[in-house]
Amino acid sequence: QVQLVESGGGLVQPGGSLRLSCAASRSIFNFNAMGWYRQAPGKERELVAEITSGERTNYADSVKGRFTMSRSVAKNTVYLQMNSLKPDDTAVYYCNGKTIRGLTTLDSWGQGTQVTVSS
């Protein structure tokens, strides 16, 4: 199984920026899609952004225009650039990789990284 390790979380003031990284232990082409999810206290985990193997990206409406997901195939890493951060963006952010085999989708998850937006 491919291991995913996130980094880059922290405390930032409203309006600030952070860049999250997710390093995979093997080629990210092992995944049909990779995504960033987040989970705030008392809330369900939600999809923030995803990128397909064809480099198509999708974003949650709440982050469109502020967040950008990208990847480096050479570094086996995906990134989430977060700008104009708001207190509502406070959550644990998780990296996800999806492998589709027939009718089965296999999910790989990182351990999560805390993002706190507060003055």
C-alpha positions in Angstrom: 0.0 0.0 0.0 1.2 3.5 -0.8 1.9 5.7 2.2 0.9 9.3 2.2 2.5 11.9 4.5 1.2 15.4 4.8 3.1 18.5 6.0 2.8 22.3 6.0 -0.1 22.9 8.4 0.1 25.4 11.2 -1.4 28.6 12.6 -2.0 31.5 10.3 -3.9 34.8 10.6 -7.1 35.4 8.6 -6.1 36.5 5.0 -2.8 34.6 5.2 -1.5 31.7 3.1 -0.3 28.2 3.7 0.9 25.4 1.4 0.3 21.8 2.3 2.3 19.0 0.8 1.5 15.3 0.6 4.4 13.0 -0.3 3.6 9.5 -1.6 5.9 6.5 -0.9 5.6 5.5 -4.6 4.6 7.0 -7.9 1.4 9.1 -7.6 0.4 7.4 -10.9 -0.6 4.5 -8.7 -3.7 6.6 -8.0 -6.6 7.4 -10.4 -7.1 10.6 -8.4 -5.7 12.4 -5.4 -7.5 14.8 -3.2 -7.4 17.0 -0.1 -10.2 16.6 2.5 -10.7 18.4 5.7 -12.6 17.8 8.9 -13.5 20.5 11.4 -14.5 19.6 15.0 -18.1 18.3 15.1 -18.3 18.2 11.3 -18.1 15.5 8.7 -15.0 15.1 6.5 -15.5 17.0 3.3 -13.7 17.1 -0.1 -11.7 20.3 -0.6 -9.9 19.7 -3.9 -9.0 16.8 -6.1 -6.8 16.2 -9.1 -7.2 13.3 -11.6 -4.5 11.3 -13.3 -5.2 13.5 -16.3 -4.5 16.6 -14.2 -8.1 17.8 -14.1 -8.9 19.6 -10.9 -12.1 20.1 -9.0 -12.7 22.3 -6.0 -15.4 22.7 -3.3 -17.4 25.9 -3.8 -16.2 27.2 -0.5 -12.6 27.3 -1.7 -12.8 28.1 -5.4 -10.6 31.1 -6.3 -8.6 30.8 -3.0 -7.1 27.2 -3.1 -5.1 25.6 -5.8 -4.1 22.0 -6.0 -1.1 20.9 -8.0 1.2 18.0 -8.3 4.9 17.1 -9.0 5.2 13.7 -10.6 9.0 13.8 -10.2 8.6 14.3 -6.4 5.6 12.0 -6.0 3.9 14.9 -4.2 0.7 16.8 -4.4 0.2 20.3 -3.0 -2.6 22.5 -1.8 -1.9 26.2 -2.0 -4.3 28.0 0.3 -4.7 31.8 0.0 -7.0 34.3 1.7 -7.6 31.9 4.5 -10.6 32.3 6.7 -11.4 31.0 10.2 -13.9 28.6 8.6 -11.0 26.9 6.9 -9.7 25.7 10.3 -9.7 21.9 10.2 -7.5 18.8 10.0 -6.5 18.4 6.4 -6.1 14.9 5.0 -4.5 13.7 1.8 -6.3 11.0 -0.1 -5.4 8.7 -3.0 -8.0 6.7 -4.8 -7.3 3.6 -6.8 -10.1 2.3 -8.9 -10.1 -1.4 -9.7 -13.2 -2.4 -11.6 -16.1 -1.6 -9.3 -13.9 -1.2 -6.3 -12.4 2.0 -5.1 -9.4 1.7 -2.7 -8.7 4.7 -0.5 -5.3 5.6 1.0 -5.1 8.3 3.7 -2.5 10.4 5.3 -2.4 11.0 9.0 -3.6 14.6 8.6 -2.2 18.0 9.3 -3.8 20.7 11.4 -4.6 24.1 9.9 -5.7 26.8 12.3 -6.8 30.2 11.0 -7.1 32.7 13.9 -6.0 36.2 14.9 
